[in-house]
Amino acid sequence: MEDSPRPLDTLNASRNKNVMVDLKNSYRYVGKLKAFDIHINIVLENADEHHNGEVKRKLGTVFIRGDTITTISPA
C-alpha cells in the first residue's frame, strides 16, 4: 500500500506559499501561510478578505480559528 501524505504534512508543505482559506460564513481569505497548529488554527500574512467574489479588505497578518475553516487550497 502506498503511503499518502498526512493532512498536516500537506499543510506544512504549503508554508510560506499563498493559500485560499474558505470559512463557514462564506468569506475567503487569501494570503501567505506562515503558521498553523494541530487544531488547524492558522496565521496568514498579507491577507485579503474576499466576499461574494470581490476583495473587501486588505488585512495584513490575520489569525483564523481552525473550527471556522471549511477548505484550504493553493491560491
Secondary structure, DSSP 8 states (H G I E B T S, - for coil): ------HHHHHHHTTTSEEEEEETTSEEEEEEEEEE-TT--EEEEEEEEEETTEEEEEEEEEEE-GGGEEEEEE-
